[in-house]
Amino acid sequence: MSRPQILVLGAGKSATVLIQYLQKKAVEYNWYIVLADGDKSMADHKWNHAENGHAVGFDIENSAIRNEYIQQADVVVSMLPAFLHFLVAKDCLQHIKPLFTASYVDENMQSLAQEAKEKNVLFLCEMGLDPGMDHMSAMELIHRIQNKGGVITGFKSHCGGLIAPESDNNPWHYKISWNPRNIILAGKAGAIFFEDGITKELLYEQLFHNAPTVMVPNIGTLAYYPNRNSLSYIETYSLNGVKDFIRTTLRHPAFCSGWDAIIQLGLTNETPITISTTETVKGWFNKHLQANNLTNLYATFIQNKTLKAQLEFIGLEANEVIPARFNESNASILQWLLETKWMLANEDKDMVVMMHEIDYLLNNQPHHIQSSLVLKGQNSIQTAMASTVGLPLAMGVCAYLKGEISLTGVHIPIHPSIYNPILKSLAEEGIEFTEIAS
């Protein structure tokens, strides 16, 4: 009997920890891994001559080659950009192969749910950090409270990729440990959530203004802003009837104040602009202020010592010429600036913080429980972000191959048969939550 084969599509930065974990388990359980990427040298580098597998290079949009590799696999893992998952998913359906990904279940993926169920194949999505570990840790806690008779009245879930205190040396108290494009786009869709039994909506321009704060054990005070549409998860978590429900992103309080200023100055605007190929950052910025009547607002901002330090730090007054590939919009110029200024130094440590706050009634008595996770990275390569995105996904693949997960259809990790083995495996890697009850 041939040994099970795992096809991993994508060998980028976020796949590093997943690859290393699967390599170790492949030797332990005699599995075989094919690591595929459009960049063969990248795949070879990530594979690094490990046992029980090999690396290949091919264009993922080449349907004939993609189908050939998927047909040969027993499990497919997609670490590709989210828009490519649907291509892979349709091939997985055709060949009846299970698919694992860390990305959200979008409309395309959901449209395949019925057929996946009919063909008895599992598509397990949202298996990273957020979404992923947030679902698993929250549902384990929710189910535990409900199993002892508790009735949940309020749910708040916070998560953030931050910089560890020992590597925090800029006025933004932030460095980039994930996709920089997503940082620029964060919050653009606004937010909707439930507070005191009332549906609340915030526009993009309101999200970062006077952001509320929360005290995280062993870390201190952090600010948060609500994520897109929290309401859809009320039904997902079976929490109909709660008075409060919100999912948020954590940042340092100063970051939220600074980003509020960035938004007000129009620097995240994606409207195409036309500027000279010799234009400097300072020239672009000053022309932008003048053209949009923002000069007085900027002058007001730099009267604030913290905002002045933040805006100076990202180099808005620099005489450096803007690279042509970034001069498409204000947002693309800002992204270029931040990729440079917020870059992790080799020895820097990032930090992932996640915390759930749950209010519930037990025997008509109010209770509150706070469950938190703080994980620091080792350096700019072995980051906490890469670990918490890659490990749950890799562990899901392992649990499936070991027969611990037998569901079919399109799922996210809210079922005990999914979250129990993975939370156990995470704890074995030193990634576990601490609870404070009152």
Secondary structure by P-SEA (a helix, b strand, c coil): cccbbbbbccccccaaaaaaaaaaaaaaabbbbbbbcccaaaaaaaaccccccccccccccaaaaaaaaaaaccbbbbcccccaaaaaaaaaaaabbbbbbcccccaaaaaaaaaaaaacccccccccccccaaaaaaaaaaaaaaaacccccbbbbbbbbccccccccccccccccccaaaaaacccccbbbbcccbbbbbccccccccbbbbbcccccbbbbbbccccccccccccccccccccccccccaaaaaaaaaaaaaccccccbbbbcccccaaaaaaaaaaaacaaaaaaaaaccaaaaaaaaaacccccccccccccccaaaaaaaaaaaaacccccbbbbbbbbbbbbbbcccbbbbbbbbbbbbbccccccaaaaaacaaaaaaaaaaaaccccccccccccccccaaaaaaaaaaaccbbbbbcc
